Every structure is written in structure tokens, then in C-alpha cells.
Amino acid sequence: MKTKYDHLTKEDLISQLVKRDSERKLGLVWERDHIEHERALNDDFVALDFIPEHSIGSAPFQNLLIEGDNFDALRYLSIAFKGRVKCIYIDPPYNTGKKDFIYNDNFVDEEDSFRHSKWLEYLYRRLNLAKDLLADDGVIFVSIGETEYANLSLLMDQVFPKMRAGTFVWRRRSGANDAKEWFLSVDHEYVLCYANKGFSFAGQIKNLGAYSNPDKDERGDWNNDNLVQGKNYKQRPDSYYLIKNPENETWYPCDPDNTWRFATKSRLLNGKKIRTKPIEQIIEEKRVLWPQDEHDIVYNTLEELTEAIHNGTAPKNLRVYLTLDELRQQVEAKQAPEKLLDYIEPLENWVGRKIGYGKPRYKRFLKELKRMEKPVSTWILPASIKKEDLEMLDLSEVETFQVGFTSEGTTLLNQMIGNKDFQYPKPLSLIKALIGQATDSESGHVVLDFFAGSGTTGHAVMSCNDEDNGDRTFILVSSTEATEKEPEKNVCRDVTIKRLRSAIEGYSYRDKKGTITVAGLGGEFGYLRTRRFPFETLHLDIQHDQVWYALQLLHYEGISPFLKDAPFQKLESEKTIIIYVPEFSRTISDAVLNAANKAVAPTVIYTWQPGVFMPHIFNERVKVEQIPEYLVQRFGGGPK
């Protein structure tokens, strides 16, 4: 039987094995060599056609809805958007085997022996392209269910090394009896988050109401905070020590269940550096809030002290002496650190001391807070959760998303377009929460979704802008989802566009209360469709308007229609002027050269005949680029 190794010599085979062993690494492996690659993965060039009758609003269109295969669209976006996308959210097929994943124009069912490999290869190629689009402070969110969560997590680690930020857990429904043989209702999904080093969630402004300055401290407002940490004396033996109030000579034993938050100078061995000040300095700076109006006690004899410990009247932190024998046994069994025995003072040392019953606190100043925001929690909680249940979760120190179930997304889409065919769209509140945390209102952030489906991401971007007067823009890629059995199916045209139009213009629906009218958010989007050309015939096939759309996106992140009657196309801003010369004539050449040589802003002339212009350019601000070669150089080819 012939193999692909037949032509290799013995030495070649040994060399290949040595190389393979040296490169072997822990990670995800799938049968890439054994599956037929997607038909869409070829060496064709991709262009975009502008469809004005499907577009909403007025040009220039900064929001884009692209109909077509998302691999084609991502290759095209490489021309203009490399390193410029702030936030990517995608909800890819979950590969459940229930007609949710199309590969080579056919659904992949659960009986397909290469089902998981096809899915991985499909996503791998798209994620590789998407990675290059992310800005230096960009982030990507990927929704996924149980079936492929483990595989996707490994794949994301491979495509986005050292970029894992965390995984959000979202409760998608309140529970259902579909437990099958395990009698288990799977009610949650995941949102994987990977980000570049410059990214940070916005968080939520902390409630600073607890900060005040009742004692007129010159250091400003402060909060009455804990002086202890949630670690016991076995976990943090170096933080188990006694402290003394120098103002009244009262001693406070350490709580064995909650040791002090700060280190002590006497325990800093070998000059070990610490990130915070030692307790001695904290006391010296008068940052310890000593108990006020609380009683203390002095034991004059060891017998008196021992009896108080046994009958429970002594300060509770001294009760560690009741378990001292047990602690010695744990130390001998290596279940507790040996040095802890040296840190527990002999009981007789407490005789004659004034011992406090209270617990000192810490004076935390507002100006020392590193951030005024609370970090984001990876728990995504139901919007319907009761207030008392939320309080029991003790999430006061983090910003917690509270969003709706999948049913919210289904109900909203039905209200907007009367949908009955598109299944389980994500709730608008979920996508808004993620986008709101990942982008801001004033930076012109670009949000990309190349599995746009019903268009929830575009709706969420417009809703966020409506709430904070933001200037975010979106790029959505939605396929037709046509197959050999359903060649006329077009989700982008029949679902996505309808939802976006309703969001922009407003909509009405009927419920039990009557007719409800929802005001539109305003906005616009340009509708585009992908088209592929073989590179060998690109010079003949590509149209002038397609070139002009690519150049506009490259420089302006928006598109205006191609002006067929104009001798050349021109757009200018305060920073840049671009000129595209579709055809050559002496009159056109003279007009372009005249405009270019008078330009005061950086100018780029794109032309099919650069040699005609270059000898006559005397303005150092002007560059000349050749079409279509310039676009081909910037075009994304994807992984091999």
C-alpha cells in the first residue's frame, strides 16, 4: 500500500521522526490531514458588493452587515481592520449534531466520524484570522455549550497563547426536565474570554459612601476596614502575633481563626521584602482603630488566668491554649507548621498584662485605593434572582452581570420580526453587558461578530450607544446558511437585516395588554455581499466600485457609494486625502495631479497606472500606490 512517505530514504524518515519528537507538545490534536478542507478555502481574492436597497440610513455607512461565508469576510477585513477591532463576540455553532453546523454546504450530524475534527478545523481557520484583527487592547468573547467546551478551551489556548482572561458562566434557563439517563438538567453555558495585555474590563464604580473624615484627619476620607484576613494561624503562622495599643498599654491577642492582615518586623527573615507596611509602622502612623469604650482585664495570677480560659470568661483569642496539646500533636504529624509553637507565647506571659476584649480595626484611606472600580465577576446571574439570594452570595466586592435567559432572546426576536424559525438567539442583555464592559462610549471602538445570526450584537451596540451617547460601530457577518437541500435560504437577508431595521426604526407587537410600540434607536448600516475572484483573473474581474469600498474602509472605517459619473473618486478629512483613479485620460490625469500637488494633508493616489503619475508628483506629502497589487498585499490568506 502506497503512503506519502514512500519517497523518503531511511535517513529522511529518521530525520522526520527526530524533528517530530523535538516539536511534540501538550495540546489539542485533530485529524486535519484526514478531512476534506472546506471548499471556500482556496486562493481566491475576496471583494465586497454594496447592496443599497438592503442598507438602512444615509452614507457614509460606518456600521457594516456582510452577507457571506465568514472565512471570506475575515480575509477581506484583513485589508482594512488589522489591529483595529476592540471587541469580538461570537456565538459559533455548538456542534450538537442537530443541524447546527454546516461544513462544505452540508449539515454535520452526530454520526459523522470526523464531526469534532471538522468543527475544530472550521473554527481554527477563522479564529486565526480574527486574532490579527484585535487591537493591542482588544478582547474576544466566545459563547459555547457543554459539547465542545473542553475542545474550544484548548483551541483558544493554541490560537491565543497567554491571552486567557477567564471563563464566564451563564445560566441560560431556570431548569427543565430533559435529564435523559443521567437525570441532570444542563442549565448553563460558557463565555470564554481571551484578551491582549492592554485590555481591562471597565468594572463598576465602588460605593464610596463608607468613606468619610469624622476626625478631620489631614490624610483625607477613610473607611473603617478589617485589620484581619481570612486565614487561620496554621495557614499564616507568621501573621499570628500580639499587638499593643501604645496609648493605654492594652494588649490584643491574635484571633487564631483570622490572623492579622499585615506582617511584623520580627518575622521578616533574611531581609524578605513585603509589599505592604509592617504592623509596627501601621501603629506608628496611627492607622489602627483601637476599640473604644470596651472593657479590658488584668489577671494577677496564672491560676486566675487558667480558670478564666476554662470557664470561657477570658478574651476568646486566648482560648488557643485549650488546644495547645492537640496542636503539638499536629506539628509532630506535620499537619501544622513547627514554628507555630514558637509563636504562641507561654501562658504565664499574659499574667499582669492589660488584655483587651475587642478587635482593633484598620483605617483605610480613600486616596490609597488603586482603582475606584470593582472588578468583574465571572458569574453571570439571572436578572430574576431575588435580592435576598443575591445578598447571600456575598458578591459586594465585584461587578456581577445580571442578564436574562435564552427565552428573553427568543421573545424579543419574535416581538421585533415575528420570528418562528431562528432558534435560541442570545438575550440582548448578555451581549450588552459584555460590550458595555469591554468598550467605552468615546473612543469609536469597533465591535465585530462574524457569527452574527439574528444580529443581537449589532442591536446591543446600538442600544449601548443609545444609553451613553456612544460612538461604537459594528461589523456583522451573517451567512445565508444555504445548503444543497435549501439553496434559497438566506438568514442574513431574511432575519438579520429585519432585526437591525426594527431596532433602528422601532417596532410594535401585541401582547395580553394590547399593542406595544417600541421607539427606534436610530442609526445606520451598509449591506455588503462577499464575492470571490481567482487571483489569475483578478485584474479582469474586480470592479472599480469594489476597489473603492476597500480603500474607504482602509482609511475611513466606513463606505459611501461609488460615483459612476465622477472622473475619479476622492475622499478627504483633516488628516488624509485619498484619490482613486479608475481609468486614465489626459484630462483626468491633469486634474488629479493638480489636486495632489496642491494638497496640504497627506494624500494617497491609488491607480492602475502608477507610472503615469509618479514622475509628475512634486509634493512630498503625496504617495502613489498600484491597484490591485496594493490590496492583494494586505489581503488575509488564513492559516495553511
C-alpha positions in Angstrom: 0.0 0.0 0.0 1.4 3.4 -1.0 1.9 6.1 1.6 3.0 9.7 1.5 6.3 8.6 3.0 7.4 6.2 0.2 9.7 8.6 -1.5 11.7 9.2 1.7 15.0 7.4 2.5 15.8 5.8 5.8 17.8 8.9 6.8 15.0 11.2 5.8 12.5 9.2 7.9 14.8 9.2 10.9 15.2 13.0 10.5 11.4 13.4 10.3 10.9 11.4 13.5 13.6 13.3 15.4 12.0 16.6 14.3 8.5 15.4 15.3 9.7 14.3 18.7 11.5 17.6 19.4 8.4 19.6 18.4 5.9 17.5 20.2 4.0 19.4 22.8 1.0 19.3 25.1 -2.1 20.5 23.3 -5.0 19.8 21.1 -4.8 17.4 18.1 -7.4 16.8 15.5 -7.5 14.9 12.2 -6.6 17.8 9.9 -5.0 15.5 7.3 -7.9 13.2 7.0 -10.8 15.6 6.4 -11.7 17.4 3.2 -11.0 21.0 3.7 -13.8 23.5 3.1 -14.4 24.4 -0.5 -14.3 28.0 0.5 -10.7 27.7 1.5 -8.8 28.5 -1.7 -6.6 31.1 -3.2 -9.3 33.4 -4.4 -9.4 37.1 -3.7 -12.5 38.4 -1.9 -14.3 41.6 -2.7 -17.5 43.2 -1.4 -20.5 44.4 -3.4 -22.5 47.2 -1.9 -26.3 46.5 -1.8 -28.0 49.9 -1.4 -31.6 48.5 -1.3 -30.8 46.5 1.8 -28.9 49.3 3.6 -30.5 51.5 6.2 -29.8 55.2 6.8 -27.5 57.5 4.9 -23.9 57.3 3.8 -21.2 57.2 4.9 -22.0 53.8 6.5 -19.8 53.1 9.4 -21.8 50.0 10.6 -21.5 47.1 8.2 -23.6 44.0 7.7 -21.8 41.5 5.4 -23.6 38.6 3.8 -21.4 35.7 3.0 -19.1 33.0 4.4 -17.3 34.4 7.4 -14.0 32.9 6.3 -14.2 35.0 3.2 -15.3 38.1 5.2 -12.4 37.7 7.7 -9.9 37.5 4.9 -11.3 40.7 3.4 -11.4 42.5 6.7 -7.7 41.9 7.0 -7.2 44.5 4.3 -8.6 47.3 6.5 -9.1 46.2 10.1 -5.9 44.5 11.2 -5.2 45.6 14.8 -8.3 47.9 14.9 -11.1 45.8 16.4 -11.6 46.4 20.1 -14.1 43.7 20.9 -15.1 40.5 19.1 -18.1 38.5 20.3 -19.1 35.3 18.5 -21.7 32.6 19.2 -20.5 29.8 16.9 -22.3 26.5 16.2 -22.2 24.3 19.3 -21.8 21.1 17.2 -24.5 19.2 18.9 -25.2 17.1 15.8 -28.7 18.5 15.5 -28.3 20.6 12.3 -26.5 23.5 13.9 -23.2 23.2 11.9 -22.7 23.4 8.2 -19.4 22.1 6.6 -18.9 22.0 2.8 -22.5 23.0 2.3 -23.9 20.2 4.3 -25.0 19.8 7.9 -22.7 17.7 10.1 -24.7 15.2 12.1 -23.8 13.3 15.2 -23.0 10.1 13.2 -20.1 11.8 11.3 -16.9 10.2 12.4 -14.9 13.4 11.8 -17.6 15.6 13.4 -15.3 17.1 16.1 -12.3 17.5 13.8 -14.3 19.3 11.2 -15.7 21.6 13.8 -12.2 22.3 15.2 -10.7 22.9 11.7 -13.6 25.2 10.8 -13.1 27.4 13.9 -9.3 27.2 13.9 -9.1 28.9 10.5 -11.5 31.7 11.4 -10.0 32.3 14.8 -6.5 32.6 13.4 -7.8 35.4 11.1 -9.8 37.1 13.8 -6.7 37.2 16.1 -4.9 39.6 13.7 -7.9 41.9 13.8 -7.7 42.5 17.5 -6.3 45.8 18.8 -3.5 45.9 21.3 -6.2 46.4 24.0 -8.7 44.1 22.3 -10.8 41.2 23.7 -12.6 38.2 22.2 -15.7 36.5 23.8 -16.8 33.1 22.5 -20.1 31.5 23.7 -20.1 27.7 23.9 -22.1 24.9 25.4 -21.1 21.6 27.1 -20.5 19.6 24.0 -17.4 21.4 22.7 -16.4 23.5 25.8 -13.2 21.4 26.6 -12.1 21.3 22.9 -12.8 25.0 22.4 -10.9 25.9 25.5 -7.8 24.1 24.3 -8.2 25.5 20.8 -8.4 29.1 22.1 -5.2 28.4 24.2 -3.5 27.4 21.0 -4.7 30.3 18.8 -4.4 32.9 21.6 -1.4 31.8 23.7 -1.1 33.5 27.1 -4.2 35.6 26.4 -6.7 33.6 28.5 -8.6 36.1 30.8 -11.3 33.9 32.2 -14.5 32.0 31.6 -17.9 33.4 32.3 -20.6 31.0 33.4 -24.1 32.0 32.3 -27.3 30.4 33.5 -29.3 30.2 30.3 -32.6 28.9 31.7 -34.3 28.2 35.0 -34.3 24.4 34.6 -36.0 21.7 32.6 -36.6 18.1 32.9 -34.5 16.9 29.9 -32.1 14.9 32.1 -32.1 11.8 30.0 -30.3 8.8 31.5 -28.2 10.9 33.9 -31.2 12.8 35.4 -29.2 16.0 35.0 -30.6 19.3 33.7 -27.8 21.3 32.0 -28.9 24.9 32.5 -25.7 26.8 31.9 -23.3 27.8 29.1 -19.9 29.4 29.0 -18.4 32.6 27.5 -14.7 32.2 27.0 -12.7 35.4 27.3 -9.2 36.0 25.8 -7.6 39.4 25.7 -4.4 41.2 24.7 -2.3 42.7 27.6 -3.6 46.2 27.1 -7.2 45.2 27.8 -9.1 45.8 31.0 -12.8 45.5 31.9 -14.4 48.7 33.0 -15.7 47.3 36.2 -18.2 49.3 38.3 -17.6 52.4 40.4 -17.3 51.3 44.0 -19.8 52.7 46.5 -17.6 55.2 48.4 -20.4 56.1 50.9 -18.5 54.3 53.7 -15.6 56.8 53.4 -15.7 60.0 55.5 -13.5 62.0 57.8 -15.1 62.4 61.1 -11.9 63.0 63.0 -10.7 65.7 60.4 -7.6 63.5 59.5 -5.3 65.6 57.3 -4.9 62.5 55.1 -8.5 62.7 53.9 -11.5 60.5 53.9 -11.1 57.0 55.3 -13.1 53.8 55.9 -13.3 51.5 59.0 -11.8 48.3 57.5 -10.7 44.9 58.7 -7.3 44.5 60.3 -7.5 40.8 59.9 -7.5 38.4 56.9 -9.5 35.2 56.2 -6.6 32.9 57.0 -6.1 30.9 60.3 -2.9 30.6 62.3 -1.9 27.3 60.6 -2.2 28.8 57.2 -0.4 32.1 58.1 1.7 31.4 61.2 3.9 34.5 60.5 0.8 36.7 60.9 0.0 35.2 64.3 1.3 37.7 66.9 0.0 40.0 69.6 -0.2 43.8 69.3 -0.3 46.6 71.9 -2.0 49.9 72.0 0.8 52.3 72.9 -1.7 54.9 74.2 -3.1 52.8 77.1 -0.8 49.7 77.2 -3.6 47.3 76.3 -2.6 44.1 74.6 -4.6 42.3 72.0 -4.0 38.6 71.3 -4.4 37.4 67.7 -7.6 35.6 66.6 -6.3 32.1 65.6 -9.1 31.9 63.0 -8.4 35.3 61.4 -4.8 36.4 61.6 -3.6 40.0 61.2 -3.5 41.4 57.6 0.0 42.9 58.0 3.4 41.3 58.6 5.5 42.1 61.7 9.2 43.2 61.6 10.2 40.4 64.0 9.1 37.7 61.5 10.8 39.1 58.3 13.5 36.6 57.9 16.6 37.1 55.8 15.6 40.6 54.8 12.5 39.3 53.0 10.7 42.1 51.2 7.0 42.7 51.7 4.5 44.6 49.5 2.8 46.4 52.5 3.9 48.2 55.5 4.6 46.1 58.7 2.2 46.4 61.6 4.7 48.4 63.6 4.6 51.2 61.0 0.8 51.0 60.8 0.5 51.5 64.5 3.1 54.3 64.4 1.1 56.1 61.7 -2.0 55.9 63.9 -3.9 53.8 61.4 -5.1 51.3 63.8 -8.6 52.0 65.1 -8.4 50.7 68.7 -11.7 49.6 70.4 -13.4 52.4 72.1 -15.5 52.1 75.4 -14.7 48.3 75.6 -13.6 46.7 78.8 -10.3 45.1 79.4 -9.0 42.8 82.2 -5.8 42.0 84.1 -5.1 38.6 85.6 -2.8 38.7 88.6 -2.0 35.0 88.8 -1.6 32.1 86.4 -4.3 30.2 88.3 -6.8 33.0 87.8 -6.0 33.2 84.1 -6.2 29.5 83.6 -9.6 29.3 85.3 -10.9 32.2 83.2 -9.8 30.4 80.0 -11.5 27.1 81.0 -14.8 28.7 82.1 -15.0 30.9 79.0 -14.8 34.4 80.6 -11.3 35.3 79.3 -10.9 37.1 75.9 -11.8 34.4 73.3 -8.5 34.7 71.4 -6.7 33.2 74.5 -8.6 30.0 74.2 -6.0 28.7 71.7 -4.2 27.5 74.9 -7.1 25.0 75.4 -6.0 23.2 72.2 -2.2 23.6 72.6 -1.7 19.8 73.3 -3.6 19.0 70.2 -1.6 21.5 68.2 1.7 19.8 69.3 0.4 16.5 68.1 -0.5 18.1 64.7 3.0 19.6 64.5 4.6 16.1 65.2 2.3 14.7 62.5 3.4 17.5 60.1 -0.2 18.7 59.9 0.8 22.1 61.2 3.9 24.3 60.8 6.5 23.6 63.5 7.4 27.3 64.0 3.8 28.0 65.2 4.7 26.5 68.6 7.4 29.2 69.0 4.9 31.9 68.1 2.5 31.1 70.8 3.7 32.8 73.9 3.9 31.0 77.2 0.6 31.4 79.1 2.3 33.0 82.1 3.5 36.0 80.0 -0.2 37.1 80.0 -0.2 37.5 83.8 -0.2 41.1 84.8 -1.0 42.5 81.3 -4.0 44.6 80.5 -5.8 42.4 77.9 -8.4 43.9 75.6 -11.7 42.1 74.7 -12.3 44.0 71.5 -10.8 43.6 68.0 -8.8 46.5 66.5 -9.7 47.7 63.0 -7.8 49.4 60.2 -8.0 53.0 58.8 -8.1 52.7 55.0 -7.7 56.0 53.2 -9.7 56.7 50.0 -6.6 58.2 48.2 -4.8 54.8 48.6 -7.3 52.9 46.5 -5.6 51.5 43.4 -8.8 51.6 41.4 -12.2 53.2 42.0 -13.9 50.3 40.3 -14.9 46.9 41.4 -13.6 44.0 39.2 -15.9 42.0 37.0 -17.2 38.6 38.3 -17.2 35.5 36.1 -20.6 34.6 37.4 -23.4 35.8 35.1 -26.5 35.7 37.2 -30.2 35.6 36.2 -31.9 39.0 36.1 -34.7 37.4 38.0 -32.6 36.5 41.0 -34.1 37.7 44.3 -32.4 40.4 46.2 -32.0 38.3 49.3 -30.5 35.5 47.3 -28.0 37.9 45.8 -27.0 39.2 49.2 -26.4 35.6 50.3 -23.8 35.1 47.5 -21.7 37.9 49.1 -20.7 39.5 45.7 -20.5 43.0 47.1 -16.8 43.4 46.1 -17.3 42.6 42.4 -19.4 43.8 39.5 -21.9 41.0 38.6 -23.7 40.7 35.3 -27.4 40.1 35.8 -28.9 39.1 32.5 -31.9 37.2 31.1 -32.4 33.6 30.0 -32.4 32.4 26.4 -36.1 32.8 26.5 -35.6 36.6 26.7 -33.8 36.5 23.3 -36.4 34.3 21.7 -39.3 36.5 22.9 -37.6 39.8 21.8 -36.8 38.5 18.3 -40.4 37.3 17.9 -41.7 40.7 19.0 -39.3 42.5 16.6 -39.8 40.5 13.4 -42.4 37.8 14.2 -39.6 35.1 14.0 -40.5 31.5 14.4 -37.6 29.9 12.5 -34.4 31.3 14.2 -33.8 29.2 17.3 -32.4 30.3 20.7 -30.8 33.8 20.0 -28.7 35.1 22.9 -30.5 37.6 25.2 -29.8 41.2 24.3 -28.9 41.9 28.0 -26.0 39.3 27.9 -24.3 40.9 24.8 -24.9 44.4 26.1 -23.2 43.6 29.4 -20.1 42.2 27.7 -19.9 45.1 25.2 -20.5 47.6 27.9 -17.6 46.3 29.9 -15.2 45.9 27.0 -15.7 49.2 25.2 -16.3 52.8 26.1 -18.5 55.5 24.7 -16.0 58.0 23.3 -13.2 56.0 21.6 -15.0 54.9 18.4 -14.5 51.2 19.3 -15.2 48.7 16.6 -17.2 45.6 17.7 -17.1 42.5 15.4 -19.3 39.5 15.3 -18.6 37.0 12.4 -21.3 34.5 13.5 -24.0 37.3 13.7 -27.0 35.1 13.3 -30.1 37.2 14.1 -28.0 40.3 14.7 -28.1 40.6 18.5 -24.6 42.0 18.7 -25.4 44.9 16.3 -28.6 45.6 18.3 -26.6 45.6 21.5 -24.0 48.0 20.1 -26.8 50.5 19.1 -28.5 50.0 22.4 -25.3 50.8 24.3 -24.8 53.9 22.2 -28.3 55.0 22.8 -27.8 54.8 26.6 -24.5 56.6 26.9 -24.4 58.6 23.6 -21.6 56.4 22.5 -19.8 56.2 19.1 -19.2 52.5 18.9 -19.6 50.8 15.5 -20.3 47.2 14.5 -19.3 44.8 11.8 -21.6 41.8 11.5 -21.0 38.8 9.2 -24.1 36.6 8.7 -24.1 33.7 6.3 -27.1 32.6 4.3 -26.9 29.1 5.9 -27.9 27.7 2.5 -27.4 24.0 1.8 -27.8 21.7 -1.1 -31.3 20.9 0.2 -32.1 24.6 0.9 -30.2 26.6 -1.7 -32.5 29.7 -1.3 -32.1 30.0 2.4 -30.7 33.4 3.5 -30.6 34.2 7.2 -28.7 37.4 6.7 -31.4 38.8 4.3 -34.5 37.3 6.0 -33.6 37.6 9.7 -30.5 39.7 10.5 -31.5 42.7 8.3 -35.1 42.7 9.6 -34.0 42.7 13.2 -31.5 45.6 12.7 -34.1 47.6 10.8 -36.6 47.2 13.6 -34.0 48.2 16.2 -33.2 51.3 14.2 -36.7 52.4 13.1 -38.8 50.9 16.0 -41.4 48.2 16.0 -44.8 47.2 17.5 -46.2 43.9 18.8 -49.3 42.7 20.5 -49.4 41.0 23.9 -52.0 40.5 26.6 -52.0 44.2 27.4 -52.6 45.2 23.8 -50.3 46.8 21.2 -46.9 47.8 22.5 -44.8 50.3 20.5 -41.0 50.4 21.0 -39.2 53.5 19.8 -36.3 53.1 17.4 -32.7 53.6 18.5 -31.6 55.4 15.3 -28.5 54.5 13.4 -27.5 53.1 10.0 -25.7 50.2 8.4 -24.4 49.4 4.9 -25.3 45.9 3.5 -22.5 44.2 1.6 -22.1 40.8 0.0 -18.8 38.8 -0.5 -17.6 37.8 -3.9 -14.6 35.7 -4.8 -12.3 36.0 -7.8 -9.4 33.8 -8.9 -6.1 35.7 -8.5 -5.1 34.9 -12.0 -8.1 36.8 -13.4 -8.3 39.4 -10.7 -7.3 42.3 -13.0 -10.2 41.5 -15.3 -12.8 40.5 -12.7 -12.6 43.1 -9.9 -14.8 46.1 -10.3 -13.9 49.7 -9.7 -16.6 50.1 -7.0 -15.3 47.1 -5.2 -11.8 48.7 -5.1 -13.2 52.0 -3.9 -15.1 50.3 -1.0 -11.9 48.6 0.2 -10.0 51.8 0.1 -12.6 53.7 2.0 -12.7 51.1 4.8 -8.9 51.1 4.9 -8.8 54.8 5.6 -12.2 55.8 7.0 -13.9 52.7 8.5 -17.0 53.5 6.5 -18.3 53.5 2.9 -20.1 55.8 0.6 -21.5 54.8 -2.8 -19.3 54.7 -5.8 -19.9 57.8 -8.0 -20.1 56.3 -11.6 -20.1 59.7 -13.4 -17.2 61.1 -11.5 -13.8 61.1 -13.3 -12.1 59.9 -10.2 -13.2 59.1 -6.6 -12.0 61.3 -3.8 -12.5 61.5 0.0 -10.8 63.8 2.4 -10.6 64.6 6.0 -8.5 66.9 8.1 -5.8 64.2 8.3 -5.9 62.4 4.9 -6.9 62.6 1.3 -7.4 59.5 -0.8 -7.9 59.5 -4.6 -8.8 56.5 -6.7 -8.3 56.8 -10.5 -10.4 54.0 -12.2 -9.4 54.9 -15.8 -6.8 57.0 -17.4 -7.2 60.0 -19.7 -5.1 63.2 -20.1 -7.9 65.3 -18.7 -8.3 63.1 -15.6 -4.5 62.9 -15.1 -4.1 66.6 -15.2 -7.0 67.1 -12.7 -5.5 64.5 -10.3 -2.0 65.9 -10.5 -3.3 69.4 -9.9 -5.2 68.4 -6.8 -2.3 66.2 -5.5 0.4 68.8 -5.9 -1.7 71.4 -4.0 -2.6 69.1 -1.2 -1.6 70.2 2.3 -2.7 66.9 4.0 -1.1 63.5 3.4 -2.5 62.2 0.2 -2.6 58.8 -1.4 -3.3 58.2 -5.1 -4.5 54.7 -6.0 -4.2 53.9 -9.7 -3.8 51.1 -12.1 -1.1 53.0 -13.9 1.3 54.5 -11.2 4.0 55.2 -13.8 1.8 57.8 -15.4 1.6 59.9 -12.2 4.9 59.3 -10.2 7.2 61.4 -12.4 4.9 64.4 -12.1 4.4 64.4 -8.3 6.3 67.2 -6.6 4.5 67.2 -3.3 6.3 65.2 -0.7 3.0 64.6 1.1 1.7 62.5 -1.8 2.2 58.8 -2.3 1.1 56.6 -5.3 0.0 53.0 -4.9 -0.8 50.4 -7.6 -4.1 48.7 -7.8 -5.0 45.9 -7.3 -1.5 44.9 -6.1 -1.8 47.1 -3.0 -5.0 45.4 -1.9 -3.6 41.9 -2.6 -0.6 42.6 -0.3 -2.9 43.5 2.5 -5.3 40.6 1.9 -5.6 37.9 4.5 -4.9 34.4 3.4 -5.5 32.5 6.6 -3.6 29.5 8.1 -2.4 26.7 5.9 
